[in-house]
């Protein structure tokens, strides 16, 4: 009776090579997903997606029943993720989705919001 030969045990991390993944892509994708992972921010992005023109911060505070500082905090996170632009007009700030969103980001948003 022949004995089965046991596989050679390898040290951790030496079993096989992972397919190459661009680390910069992973960091950008994680940043985008973190920005969208909050229900308030996702609601804000969806509103901007559907809006025909820039949206005033006052409209977000009224509709979401949140303070101006809370809305500003959320918008700052969305700006850091490269999703929104802002424009100040007198005392109000207006927000819109960036026109130059990457096609993959635009596709993802379209699927999330559809």
N, CA and C atoms as a LAMMPS dump frame, in Angstrom:
ITEM: TIMESTEP
0
ITEM: NUMBER OF ATOMS
342
ITEM: BOX BOUNDS ff ff ff
-5.0000000000000000e+02 5.0000000000000000e+02
-5.0000000000000000e+02 5.0000000000000000e+02
-5.0000000000000000e+02 5.0000000000000000e+02
ITEM: ATOMS id mol type element x y z
1 1 1 N 0.839 -1.176 0
2 1 2 C 0 0 0
3 1 3 C 0.886 1.241 0
4 2 1 N 0.687 2.131 -0.991
5 2 2 C 1.514 3.325 -1.121
6 2 3 C 0.994 4.415 -0.185
7 3 1 N 1.892 5.098 0.433
8 3 2 C 1.535 6.216 1.298
9 3 3 C 1.414 7.48 0.46
10 4 1 N 0.393 8.279 0.803
11 4 2 C 0.245 9.568 0.12
12 4 3 C 1.323 10.503 0.624
13 5 1 N 1.883 11.215 -0.302
14 5 2 C 2.889 12.179 0.102
15 5 3 C 2.184 13.462 0.522
16 6 1 N 2.515 13.964 1.694
17 6 2 C 1.931 15.19 2.193
18 6 3 C 2.55 16.383 1.488
19 7 1 N 1.748 17.419 1.225
20 7 2 C 2.325 18.6 0.583
21 7 3 C 3.337 19.26 1.503
22 8 1 N 4.285 19.867 0.892
23 8 2 C 5.3 20.58 1.658
24 8 3 C 4.655 21.818 2.258
25 9 1 N 4.78 21.975 3.553
26 9 2 C 4.234 23.16 4.208
27 9 3 C 5.142 24.344 3.919
28 10 1 N 4.537 25.429 3.566
29 10 2 C 5.303 26.632 3.242
30 10 3 C 5.069 27.669 4.32
31 11 1 N 5.968 28.567 4.394
32 11 2 C 5.804 29.645 5.362
33 11 3 C 4.665 30.537 4.921
34 12 1 N 4.071 31.174 5.875
35 12 2 C 2.958 32.068 5.596
36 12 3 C 3.368 33.103 4.545
37 13 1 N 2.527 33.28 3.559
38 13 2 C 2.782 34.281 2.531
39 13 3 C 3.589 33.765 1.361
40 14 1 N 3.937 32.522 1.375
41 14 2 C 4.738 31.976 0.289
42 14 3 C 3.991 30.947 -0.54
43 15 1 N 2.727 30.781 -0.296
44 15 2 C 1.955 29.748 -0.98
45 15 3 C 1.825 30.039 -2.473
46 16 1 N 1.305 31.199 -2.774
47 16 2 C 1.134 31.559 -4.176
48 16 3 C 1.102 33.081 -4.286
49 17 1 N 1.321 33.558 -5.452
50 17 2 C 1.356 35.005 -5.671
51 17 3 C -0.05 35.511 -5.983
52 18 1 N -0.393 36.64 -5.418
53 18 2 C -1.672 37.28 -5.723
54 18 3 C -1.58 37.988 -7.066
55 19 1 N -2.7 38.106 -7.753
56 19 2 C -2.69 38.916 -8.975
57 19 3 C -2.318 40.36 -8.619
58 20 1 N -1.677 41.037 -9.51
59 20 2 C -1.247 42.411 -9.261
60 20 3 C -2.461 43.326 -9.116
61 21 1 N -2.443 44.16 -8.097
62 21 2 C -3.492 45.146 -7.855
63 21 3 C -2.808 46.486 -7.632
64 22 1 N -3.312 47.49 -8.301
65 22 2 C -2.762 48.833 -8.181
66 22 3 C -3.141 49.406 -6.816
67 23 1 N -2.167 49.663 -5.981
68 23 2 C -2.402 50.153 -4.625
69 23 3 C -3.066 51.529 -4.65
70 24 1 N -2.678 52.372 -5.577
71 24 2 C -3.288 53.705 -5.685
72 24 3 C -4.784 53.591 -5.998
73 25 1 N -5.137 52.672 -6.893
74 25 2 C -6.548 52.434 -7.209
75 25 3 C -7.305 52.002 -5.959
76 26 1 N -6.73 51.092 -5.189
77 26 2 C -7.387 50.585 -3.985
78 26 3 C -7.61 51.711 -2.974
79 27 1 N -6.633 52.576 -2.829
80 27 2 C -6.764 53.699 -1.888
81 27 3 C -7.853 54.668 -2.344
82 28 1 N -7.894 54.972 -3.634
83 28 2 C -8.918 55.878 -4.164
84 28 3 C -10.317 55.273 -4.038
85 29 1 N -10.435 54.001 -4.355
86 29 2 C -11.734 53.329 -4.257
87 29 3 C -12.204 53.267 -2.806
88 30 1 N -11.293 52.995 -1.887
89 30 2 C -11.657 52.944 -0.466
90 30 3 C -12.098 54.318 0.023
91 31 1 N -11.412 55.364 -0.418
92 31 2 C -11.788 56.721 -0.036
93 31 3 C -13.188 57.061 -0.542
94 32 1 N -13.474 56.682 -1.769
95 32 2 C -14.797 56.921 -2.348
96 32 3 C -15.868 56.165 -1.562
97 33 1 N -15.602 54.898 -1.276
98 33 2 C -16.597 54.102 -0.555
99 33 3 C -16.805 54.603 0.871
100 34 1 N -15.739 55.068 1.515
101 34 2 C -15.881 55.64 2.859
102 34 3 C -16.761 56.883 2.818
103 35 1 N -16.559 57.7 1.8
104 35 2 C -17.362 58.928 1.683
105 35 3 C -18.828 58.605 1.461
106 36 1 N -19.11 57.548 0.719
107 36 2 C -20.498 57.189 0.408
108 36 3 C -21.135 56.29 1.462
109 37 1 N -20.345 55.815 2.432
110 37 2 C -20.848 54.847 3.408
111 37 3 C -21.752 55.462 4.477
112 38 1 N -21.877 56.759 4.492
113 38 2 C -22.735 57.437 5.468
114 38 3 C -24.085 57.741 4.817
115 39 1 N -25.2 57.402 5.473
116 39 2 C -26.515 57.636 4.861
117 39 3 C -26.779 59.103 4.507
118 40 1 N -26.322 60.023 5.344
119 40 2 C -26.533 61.445 5.05
120 40 3 C -25.759 61.844 3.812
121 41 1 N -24.504 61.437 3.73
122 41 2 C -23.698 61.798 2.557
123 41 3 C -24.235 61.141 1.295
124 42 1 N -24.687 59.909 1.404
125 42 2 C -25.254 59.246 0.234
126 42 3 C -26.522 59.963 -0.218
127 43 1 N -27.33 60.406 0.725
128 43 2 C -28.534 61.18 0.398
129 43 3 C -28.157 62.476 -0.302
130 44 1 N -27.125 63.13 0.196
131 44 2 C -26.686 64.392 -0.4
132 44 3 C -26.176 64.181 -1.818
133 45 1 N -25.406 63.135 -2.031
134 45 2 C -24.894 62.844 -3.371
135 45 3 C -26.048 62.514 -4.316
136 46 1 N -27.014 61.748 -3.833
137 46 2 C -28.171 61.413 -4.667
138 46 3 C -28.944 62.668 -5.049
139 47 1 N -29.098 63.594 -4.1
140 47 2 C -29.794 64.853 -4.393
141 47 3 C -29.026 65.654 -5.442
142 48 1 N -27.702 65.703 -5.297
143 48 2 C -26.886 66.44 -6.272
144 48 3 C -26.935 65.762 -7.639
145 49 1 N -26.979 64.436 -7.646
146 49 2 C -27.069 63.677 -8.9
147 49 3 C -28.336 64.046 -9.659
148 50 1 N -29.424 64.185 -8.925
149 50 2 C -30.728 64.452 -9.533
150 50 3 C -30.986 65.939 -9.791
151 51 1 N -30.22 66.813 -9.156
152 51 2 C -30.443 68.256 -9.279
153 51 3 C -30.064 68.76 -10.666
154 52 1 N -30.829 69.703 -11.152
155 52 2 C -30.566 70.308 -12.462
156 52 3 C -29.555 71.459 -12.349
157 53 1 N -29.398 71.998 -11.133
158 53 2 C -28.469 73.101 -10.904
159 53 3 C -27.858 72.931 -9.512
160 54 1 N -26.804 73.704 -9.186
161 54 2 C -26.187 73.581 -7.863
162 54 3 C -27.213 73.769 -6.746
163 55 1 N -26.963 73.08 -5.638
164 55 2 C -27.884 73.085 -4.5
165 55 3 C -27.27 73.898 -3.363
166 56 1 N -28.059 74.793 -2.813
167 56 2 C -27.622 75.641 -1.705
168 56 3 C -27.553 74.814 -0.419
169 57 1 N -26.584 75.143 0.403
170 57 2 C -26.461 74.455 1.682
171 57 3 C -27.725 74.632 2.518
172 58 1 N -28.403 75.761 2.346
173 58 2 C -29.635 76.005 3.11
174 58 3 C -30.716 74.992 2.762
175 59 1 N -30.723 74.497 1.524
176 59 2 C -31.703 73.487 1.129
177 59 3 C -31.407 72.15 1.799
178 60 1 N -30.121 71.828 1.936
179 60 2 C -29.763 70.596 2.642
180 60 3 C -30.139 70.69 4.118
181 61 1 N -29.848 71.826 4.744
182 61 2 C -30.162 71.956 6.174
183 61 3 C -31.667 71.852 6.399
184 62 1 N -32.457 72.441 5.528
185 62 2 C -33.912 72.398 5.688
186 62 3 C -34.463 70.998 5.43
187 63 1 N -34.073 70.394 4.327
188 63 2 C -34.643 69.085 3.963
189 63 3 C -34.153 67.949 4.859
190 64 1 N -32.88 68.003 5.265
191 64 2 C -32.326 66.927 6.09
192 64 3 C -32.456 67.209 7.587
193 65 1 N -32.943 68.405 7.919
194 65 2 C -33.116 68.825 9.317
195 65 3 C -31.829 68.653 10.124
196 66 1 N -30.74 69.138 9.525
197 66 2 C -29.431 69.1 10.166
198 66 3 C -28.874 70.511 10.21
199 67 1 N -27.95 70.737 11.129
200 67 2 C -27.354 72.068 11.255
201 67 3 C -26.43 72.348 10.073
202 68 1 N -26.177 73.626 9.869
203 68 2 C -25.289 74.038 8.782
204 68 3 C -23.905 73.447 8.996
205 69 1 N -23.435 73.393 10.236
206 69 2 C -22.093 72.862 10.494
207 69 3 C -22.021 71.356 10.192
208 70 1 N -23.103 70.634 10.464
209 70 2 C -23.125 69.202 10.159
210 70 3 C -23.113 68.977 8.654
211 71 1 N -23.917 69.752 7.939
212 71 2 C -23.929 69.646 6.475
213 71 3 C -22.551 70.002 5.916
214 72 1 N -21.947 71.046 6.431
215 72 2 C -20.616 71.451 5.974
216 72 3 C -19.591 70.344 6.223
217 73 1 N -19.686 69.691 7.354
218 73 2 C -18.779 68.58 7.667
219 73 3 C -18.934 67.471 6.625
220 74 1 N -20.178 67.093 6.326
221 74 2 C -20.421 66.042 5.341
222 74 3 C -19.944 66.459 3.957
223 75 1 N -20.189 67.705 3.587
224 75 2 C -19.739 68.181 2.276
225 75 3 C -18.217 68.196 2.186
226 76 1 N -17.561 68.516 3.284
227 76 2 C -16.097 68.5 3.285
228 76 3 C -15.582 67.088 2.993
229 77 1 N -16.216 66.088 3.564
230 77 2 C -15.827 64.701 3.301
231 77 3 C -16.052 64.339 1.829
232 78 1 N -17.158 64.808 1.266
233 78 2 C -17.444 64.53 -0.145
234 78 3 C -16.463 65.26 -1.053
235 79 1 N -16.066 66.47 -0.66
236 79 2 C -15.072 67.208 -1.448
237 79 3 C -13.724 66.506 -1.38
238 80 1 N -13.334 66.039 -0.19
239 80 2 C -12.063 65.318 -0.031
240 80 3 C -12.019 64.082 -0.921
241 81 1 N -13.166 63.447 -1.096
242 81 2 C -13.245 62.25 -1.936
243 81 3 C -13.312 62.604 -3.425
244 82 1 N -13.349 63.9 -3.737
245 82 2 C -13.362 64.335 -5.13
246 82 3 C -14.713 64.224 -5.816
247 83 1 N -15.795 64.209 -5.022
248 83 2 C -17.123 64.038 -5.6
249 83 3 C -17.852 65.34 -5.886
250 84 1 N -17.617 66.366 -5.084
251 84 2 C -18.383 67.6 -5.231
252 84 3 C -17.475 68.82 -5.358
253 85 1 N -18.042 69.847 -5.969
254 85 2 C -17.445 71.178 -6.052
255 85 3 C -18.382 72.123 -5.326
256 86 1 N -17.829 73.236 -4.884
257 86 2 C -18.666 74.237 -4.228
258 86 3 C -18.351 75.615 -4.79
259 87 1 N -19.319 76.481 -4.612
260 87 2 C -19.195 77.858 -5.095
261 87 3 C -19.912 78.745 -4.081
262 88 1 N -19.237 79.788 -3.633
263 88 2 C -19.825 80.69 -2.656
264 88 3 C -20.47 81.869 -3.376
265 89 1 N -21.662 82.219 -2.934
266 89 2 C -22.389 83.365 -3.467
267 89 3 C -22.962 84.115 -2.273
268 90 1 N -22.348 85.234 -1.96
269 90 2 C -22.736 86.006 -0.785
270 90 3 C -22.504 85.152 0.46
271 91 1 N -23.544 84.915 1.243
272 91 2 C -23.351 84.128 2.472
273 91 3 C -23.61 82.639 2.258
274 92 1 N -24.105 82.245 1.098
275 92 2 C -24.477 80.858 0.861
276 92 3 C -23.44 80.143 0.007
277 93 1 N -23.324 78.858 0.258
278 93 2 C -22.464 78.004 -0.548
279 93 3 C -23.349 77.043 -1.322
280 94 1 N -23.037 76.891 -2.601
281 94 2 C -23.795 76.011 -3.494
282 94 3 C -22.904 74.834 -3.893
283 95 1 N -23.505 73.658 -3.947
284 95 2 C -22.767 72.434 -4.241
285 95 3 C -23.32 71.761 -5.485
286 96 1 N -22.418 71.059 -6.182
287 96 2 C -22.798 70.255 -7.336
288 96 3 C -21.791 69.109 -7.446
289 97 1 N -22.207 68.057 -8.128
290 97 2 C -21.258 66.986 -8.411
291 97 3 C -20.214 67.512 -9.376
292 98 1 N -19.013 67.022 -9.237
293 98 2 C -17.954 67.461 -10.153
294 98 3 C -18.271 67.014 -11.569
295 99 1 N -17.98 67.872 -12.503
296 99 2 C -18.217 67.552 -13.922
297 99 3 C -17.198 66.541 -14.442
298 100 1 N -16.025 66.505 -13.807
299 100 2 C -14.945 65.652 -14.3
300 100 3 C -14.795 64.35 -13.508
301 101 1 N -15.914 63.825 -12.98
302 101 2 C -15.847 62.543 -12.281
303 101 3 C -15.34 61.465 -13.23
304 102 1 N -14.558 60.561 -12.689
305 102 2 C -14.075 59.434 -13.495
306 102 3 C -15.274 58.64 -14
307 103 1 N -15.195 58.115 -15.211
308 103 2 C -16.313 57.323 -15.74
309 103 3 C -16.734 56.185 -14.805
310 104 1 N -15.771 55.543 -14.162
311 104 2 C -16.113 54.448 -13.248
312 104 3 C -16.886 54.968 -12.039
313 105 1 N -16.533 56.165 -11.554
314 105 2 C -17.247 56.772 -10.422
315 105 3 C -18.655 57.16 -10.846
316 106 1 N -18.768 57.761 -12.008
317 106 2 C -20.085 58.154 -12.531
318 106 3 C -20.982 56.919 -12.71
319 107 1 N -20.403 55.84 -13.217
320 107 2 C -21.169 54.6 -13.406
321 107 3 C -21.624 54.041 -12.056
322 108 1 N -20.721 54.019 -11.079
323 108 2 C -21.066 53.529 -9.744
324 108 3 C -22.182 54.338 -9.129
325 109 1 N -22.079 55.671 -9.207
326 109 2 C -23.133 56.534 -8.661
327 109 3 C -24.459 56.293 -9.363
328 110 1 N -24.406 56.154 -10.672
329 110 2 C -25.632 55.906 -11.428
330 110 3 C -26.298 54.61 -10.993
331 111 1 N -25.499 53.573 -10.732
332 111 2 C -26.057 52.305 -10.291
333 111 3 C -26.615 52.397 -8.872
334 112 1 N -25.92 53.119 -7.998
335 112 2 C -26.388 53.271 -6.62
336 112 3 C -27.697 54.062 -6.542
337 113 1 N -27.787 55.072 -7.373
338 113 2 C -28.911 56.016 -7.267
339 113 3 C -30.112 55.596 -8.099
340 114 1 N -29.868 54.791 -9.129
341 114 2 C -30.954 54.369 -10.022
342 114 3 C -32.072 53.636 -9.282
